[in-house]
Amino acid sequence: MIYPLKYASPLILCLLFSFLNALAVSAEIRENMNNYQLSLHFDLNKNLLTGTSWITLQPGPAFSLSVASLAVTGTLLREQNGSEKKLIVINNRIGVQASDSPRELYISYTKKVTNNFDNIISQEGIALVSYWHPIPDVPMRFSLTATLPENFLAVSETDHFPLQRDNNTVTATFSQPVYSLHFTAGPYIHEKREVREGLFVHSLFFAEEQHLAGDYLQAAVAFINRYEKEIGPYPYNHYVIAANRLPTGFGIPGYTLIGQMVLRLPFIKDISLGHEILHSWFGNKVDVDYTEGNWCEGLTTYLADNSYRAEKGKGRQARKEAITNYLSYINQDSVIPLNTFTSASHNHSAKAIRAVGYTRGALLFHELKEKIGEQSFKEAIRQFYMDHSGKEASWTDLRKSFEASSERDLDTFFQERLISSEIPSLKIEKIGVNSPENKPVLSFTLIQQTKKPFSLLVPVQIKTIAGITTHKQFIKDAETRVSIKLDNYPLEIIIDPEYSFLRTLSQPELPAVWARFMGAGKKLVILASEKERGTFDSLLQSLAAENLTVKMSDKVSNQELSENSILFLGTDQPPALSLFGKVDHSKKGFTLDVRTNPLNPEHVAVLLSSSDKVETDMIANRLGHYGKYSFLHFLHGRNLEKKTNSTQSGIHFILDVLPKGSSTSALSSFEQIIDELDQSRVIYVGETHTSFTDHRLQLRIIEALYERDPSLVIGMEMFPAGRQPALDQYVSGKTDMDERTFLKESGYLKVWSYDYRFFRDILNFAKANTIPVRGLNLDKEIVANVFRSGNTDSLEETALLSLPADRNLDMEGYRKRLSTMHDIHMKGSHGSGSVGGFIQAQGLWDESMAENIANYMKEHPTRRMVVLAGSQHTRKDSGIPPRVKRRIDIRQSSVLNIASSGDQSNLAEVADYFFISNPVNLPESAKIGIVLASVAEEDRTSLKISQISPHGKAGDAGLHEGDILREINGFLIEGMSDLRIAMIDAKEGETITITILRGAGSTETEMKFTVELSLPPSMKKP
């Protein structure tokens, strides 16, 4: 059976070659083998083949021939006694009954070739590779004669090359029994190169590619020499590299047929040619016994493609790409066990099958080599070839060869990897370090997350202060407890950093590549508008087989962005801007940019831009061959840039981080740093919200900068932009608004909730010096809504319009950092929002503050702003500063107090300057000694005393449970924020007057009590 390549367009290039198995029978050819002679005549102007099949049949069982796609013009079966009869074509087959006598069978036929992706008959050349002659279902010895134009040279399966020629008739004879022939002819230029005495490689190239012939012949000589040393003598009398007008790549006994466009690709002669030459040994001379599946493609891919890259120091990269490719295309619907793989073409639907047969097969052989050692592996390959040359061989035969060379029982190894549809999936739990004998012992549990565990040799790297050591741990159970003695305390554990076997990848290991979109189960293509469709029409047609949904950008919900792998056709469309902001693609050419979907790391999002329809058309049908890349840029169809995003190698577990330091002589004074900050227009001072030390530092920086430049403005995360009128009234001093009124009007305690005293001195300084204060934040309810719902779809239109359209959720490390924060948030039972909703909410928060800062600075070009916000928002790598930078190009600086900032391992990524501030504590606020609950009634909202604390003095003063709190020192109390305002300066030992309502209905009585404030024991300093 032949496995031809299928292509959607002549523009598509075959980057990987398809091996066309000749299905040879045993080298011990039976004497009664049938002989099949073909006679061919061509009408090149009419694209027509006229053929005659003459088959000399020996006594034997019944068989049939396929005549699919042929126009049969006559049949004749001649018996030994001279009698003749016609055979009838039924369901495109001609059946021949069993006979004890020799016979002769004649079939005449024609075949017209038009718009065919496998065959061509024209003045430019002939290539016949698929269903061009009657194909028997038993192997036969073939020969052919063909009448050709005078300037045509030809090649086929043949014992001798060049083909024998008599005037315009060429003859080929092939002694190896096969099921079918291939035939190629054209106006070729012939060159040859000697491999060794009696063996030559030949090229049949068209004039357009003749300049490539020398390099191809040289590469072919090197490959044959290589594999003769590694495996055994080359099994045929010649090797021919023939060019094809069609964009194909076929491996055939004795020759390969390569499309003209493919020939021009520089890596074909360095990689793919070697792959096809290697098939001369495995696949042609050693045939595949398909009853156990096809081992040949995996072995050839490993010994050729993977080995070439490993020799260049890129073995790990090649294996990681292979695993990524496998995971991209394999899912529950497409997975098959390796032992069920037989063959696959290069079309889209076969990518999953190829991922199993080629990729999984190749990785099996790498894992096997790691298991038994390189020497045993090489010996097994050589012996396997010697034992099965000219025969069929199965996975079992391969296993026995490896068992013999390694003297190991490998039955379990092969059975697990051939039969199971799963692949290994590992994780680590229960990590601990102890020192039972004064030396550290690292212990952890390796867990296999598959239904049935594999037997695995797992490389474990341990990083210590002395360096990295590698330990190989054999596991076969669902859980394995591992203990490793070390000389130094471990800093990091890395599982399988070299990708020694096929396994699932952890999220930090998995790159966002084009293959992940092509292989995704749920794909959504988003067009900016209908008028853009023409630009991308050819791409949409080429992706038609990928089962995708196409929508206009204004019809896409925010929730859909998190549920699909996305392809944005055009980057300046609202859904794309809401995830990635404005992207910097070249305005000329075609650019494909693959990112991890920031709302769901299981999916990818592809940003695609094209300057015009012509640029798209030139690359659309070729994109399928660039699956391993994250970024591609083409101009006039030529690739100018390609890269795969770097990701973590191996599964990492950080146990400890070595601290960073600096010479104390390098420290700068406060004044020196302020002088440098004075050069920036926006200065961010990060904070831990409950650190009074941080807020004191913020005040000192504001004071110092104001002294140098009074045109200062303070931007505060603590106030939403919607409360700006209250800020303006209070700070300007133009009204008699007091602090309590300001706190109520600004909604501070409802929006922010942290003790106002943290910021009082800053607001008082601003008020005293009429320094403008800008509220930067987003309305809290919008953020909460997005977090709860997971998307922006439920927001009112007015709220949606108030949001910044340009939002980048894809900054490096942003999702990882916020995912960690989300996990902490959820563990603290602070909500039920999804991680995608949390990231969108935080992104809106950061982008809104950035937009408010940028807008203000554009409107006030002489102003300098000090921004007070949480230290995660002030990060210079992924917080507010880079988002401001997208909007306005001004100098910015970020400042941090490292005394309260927690993890300082990435200080240089987070801040430009740091201070080490002496700790300052905010005095504790005294308490009344009551627990309150909010009560909503028809005409009022009240606070009811639900409990009297035994540590306070409210009970002694006469307050009871059930009393309704009305006033404190004459200040009306309607909710918790009013209570906090009234108690903002409460001190221990101070007395206050509390007005309460006691009773209900007509018996309700207003009463006043004097209560001495106190501190609970837990709040008192020791």
Steps between C-alpha positions, in 0.01 A plus 500: 500500500616851418458795737512812280515857626195720453526876457235769493693723262810485279645771726516270800852374565567157637740560786500142617522210263248221485643156486323294230536141607569262217382206711773265386461129567765265628840502334447130451292564188291208394570354159135537403495877556272684253668733254331830416603693186369849424508669163441878509423760236430868567314780326647794685277755330188315616644406843425138407662167584426190295622188672508125463555260789631154408516272800650151478314304765644193666271236654361641819207630705244757396589870508364828368619828355376849574422708191364801691536825304590308180293470184533129414477447123551125490577186700612155393590194706678232295517151644789258444290306248452814290141576597420864567236696690424855601494603864238739634574808711290489819526781755821624339663159539588216263486161665720207392403152621743245634662264255740205491633605160704795371304776327541841343291806583474808278338828604493807284401833645528876479538764768446872451673716759357847570518711815655211690719550803675163472542443125599724212524439124608806305764646274676615816533155649343173607455374855285192566478399864135421577257257332642530150511132411300192610624418849503135612434403859801267498863602433648440157823555306455808283651625179390779270563661165401860428513708186612854580596823327861511391601752770337308787698291750316259729532306826295228667562213739780328314801280548714720278523872439508684263214313335579307185396708196427396139422812299208655695410188697634444852495173693505433874513163674469455878575161653359582845131400513275798575134590466540797266746717313565872484611670183661841455624667182576848374747729326760428766868578527684195632798511738655231713748463783690188610435373852744213477603253233190375321256738673391841372244761599325682218300820461224564247435873539325748276708785367349737758645297791812363333721728708388304809600161363860503622407567864226236492733237357766581756245474784369169363853355491551603863170347613562169326851482645361574844233233496724238343725542807213508748274231352646305208560515123266714293240252367454626141720558196449877483318794654326764290376843614232606250322835484123516460287778356247426775572602861561146627747304706507124443743232606513209251737200481811631327386860464317795650260739325517856630295801394687789343394742771602253770843455345569869549451487877846493658427243770360235264840373390629511859212319672215368286727352232676295767165384634401367157838339435474322836172348383707301254600286798185523712173490309634384167758227570355418842129512444234564762281225638187710547322249724666672799506851354768703324829537687685633197402868507586545866837326463591692185396833651715430804809375315477781244317825589550481878858375482609779265374763741648323801841501331470879475429527872126544452377160615308632798342772288398246236341268755315783671368616162392145426314469832336839448391391154357176640308682772374755247327246279415215735185507707242246617337494160818466292726280710582148384746249646837487326449139394195598292690754289565380145539809281406863460510766232588867549148644489344676799291204615809279519698725736376315808580162343847620402552631852450144622692309233789737442529700822397248764690229315820706486480591869454132587835424338669787682363378833616149412854621424509683833387181670737245346792725404627630169728207421230237550260712300735526200582128509130414500434719194778335300396149599134570432585604145721198439237260633206645308648634176267400218229399746209646689560598862274595789522683829557161660801438276640839599447428869685169472796672336524755780458232763784299350741794486419629849435163667184645655135407500332790320153352461340731760673805355369433148153388605439814706607733221335313213164415653417795726330808359621700801843652545683549832397796714704580810477721802685532832352523846616484861840659447717505811862531610649353815850422627500159673879461477604866495456510123185611319265239359244620250175302498197531276221293350488450124140454390383362166168656399399235245237232545770236483857591600793457262841355573721809464860601551454859618796740496498728806733797513582646841641851514707591806745778577775270369335444160263254333495123541284257303338191648300241308206356687319189378128505578220260414229576754239773525698651789871459573674648801847620406787588733829645373805563717676827424815682605327838506149620566282497188384821337295358213366172359464459123320198359603376153662820368634320189162353397621143508151360441159604371293654781257779569658841543439727795361843416835682534655251254236529229574764234224679312553382141296496181448122520305546822244710316481262204454203731260668746159344552324838526621762254353845454605728215413867552486744210521868575220565251345355188708729278814328632387158376652552156845552649487167680278294270774265378605430858142424601474259208822323595374461858156379394584143598592605852140511635503860609236765567531840331339810655513875461664679792179680602321166535752340735426486872771546758428154637574341161852639518575272796330192358686469169834514332471824307629627167469877469501598133610858550642627828326838531166351596336537843524134615872489417564837663320385815754219546826623350471874451663642189753260350809607311481313169670613182267700279630312195467131436333219692553443873378215718545543875394217735446574869361308794137599544525720812151398609564126468852355465357178356432698181707724276416832338648583160544860389520510121554807286545537126563812299287377210336204327807424286719452808243264653459299181873442473523329839151371585548145368848467648422582862429137587871429476595758764320341793793508743538878491357774722580793275528524122550794270489478120550763233409420139463137605853477637554417865703775668453402864396191689534411866358278768443662838739372765339309784617313805680168441382227734257512792647742755451520876672788680606405853709803584624813324845637565468862610646789305709770660719793432796683644392744768727757338264493202205621708376849425368757742134600505589834344700340218209274407254789514727697266481212253125460543464868426598418140185290449152630430323209668635348821333190638538426869382147567348396826371220713161645583524431875861618539513839667873497426422498127254787532748703703756445221243615245448821696874566529549454124207731426639764736847478346379515141266790582794697633676454167192549280171640637319400178429167658187286483425190702328203336335255737378146444280543809246724329295421188506760224125541544556663844728772364263789592529414871880485475512835321275672754688366802860553380443839337387658826245708309215356706451436868480121445634332812667159521188310602302646212784425262511138608126466446495686166802316360366164610848415622397250763257326265745479213833446671423393860858528630556729799486858371769603745754331269439779248388787722842668518536477122157653438565766763832592334328520163225719647745728677693555178203478259663205320245342267405143585364279222286192555636235263293195567210331330157471655524214749171344387627461143808315622293279730250425221771390256666286766174328596372440147838427341442743212372846405183381325271580792613863534264779403582678176594820682742304718649326195553832326681635806760221486831544319471314169876447479583234763807278504456187711795326338801664662770255600428346838170686539271201482725284718518767769127566498418128493704458818317794659168349389585168662583675827179701469291188449668308781407787728134454397487852362287420197404256231626673185698319232867567443409646158257740665759594760759576232253706299396691813860571600583591141215750493626640829856547370397629159247747644757649735751515212251672274406752768868579563582530129199721428584734785865528396400576141265773619754640749842476331675703771379290792684220682295222660574282799288185479411317822390143436557143609845364421356252249346790306821706503715219354701637212485170309126429489318752719383850417830647363520301171130567440558873538798465266270360229292815521757775551877496469619660824767414752375294794655357815376240744594501870462230763563464871668159516455484877134408447485377139531126568680303227792708372656240267385690194549851635666626180196393297257667737650837590757757389584617852462355846509637852559324829267686733496479877175342618226736615178368649159660487346519847222249552150644507317445825177299499156541651478129576196408292431283195263658249278368221346708221121503504294628205154627590235674290595851594859466614820296509634443847775328692374263769712377790514123455756429770665671798871426520624378839827691437335843463310733733179540299313251718607680819377828347150353451489401129298188419484253214222613262564871551502706179802732470392851393775753586855524632580838652210641301617355163219310324576130448319328209756243395843358567677776310335761727618307804858491368492874431373571851764276657793599278698663784373289786759449776520260791353651819302767311126525574232548237128562509295237322134551408300183449139394437368228726172315462270482200196676364323719754738392773812606312703737717799717424771471764851640550795327664859599575748225410871485573696367196743218540729267306447122490786304655610377156561859383700613799877509474679256729 
